[in-house]
């Protein structure tokens, strides 16, 4: 029977903690019925952590999050994402077998889905008072906290980088980069290329500006990033810039000098594995200077 249920869960991953808490709360009728109704699944169904769709022991890419059974027969699967739908993964699941695969994603605005965690969050907030003083209250409280932190506030890192959200693309800082470099010099969530800048992110409320480096893989080197919607921009250490951009000495020096002049003087002394940072508003006020220096770096 163990092979029919996934039990070796990596709870270090936020998405897996959310999934385990959802699984636990399927014992609460008000939550179970809400999820089944939204997915248009029979109330007689049971949902549990799905085993691999393949027989390969170490194949972790062929396992939807939940399996659906009714009358002891498999009826479908559910895949959960904190962010956007993983279209490639869903396509693979749907072509590997003929049963339906339902999609739950972070927010409806991310794209098509059967249910969003944001909707579930609102339902949990509404029903929570009914369970005050019970064990279920604390379990509901845990799932509310998980969704609020990772989805509502955007503090999560996806397994794969994703394209920027519309809101982040339209933000003052990122929008100016898009205006300066124009479409022919900008890549979005793609392998980096020489003489271009690439934007991607691992969370809705963030961005990473990345460029080509001979010392990295196709993800390139991040020259700056923002995460979780925080009003802070992070930069790599000067030592890291020199190591990953060995042919851009003078341009790298000028880039680091600007960051130091704006307040992050530690950029020259910190270890290459560490980051320095500046307030978002300072970077926004000097964005044209950053644009010119980044253009100098990618032009070499």
Beta strands, then each sheet from edge to edge (+ up, - down):
strand 1: 46-49
strand 2: 66-70
strand 3: 73-80
strand 4: 100-105
strand 5: 115-116
strand 6: 186-188
strand 7: 197-200
strand 8: 207-211
strand 9: 221-226
strand 10: 232-236
strand 11: 275-279
sheet 1: 1+ 2- 3+ 4+ 5+
sheet 2: 6+ 7+ 8- 9+
sheet 3: 10+ 11-
end
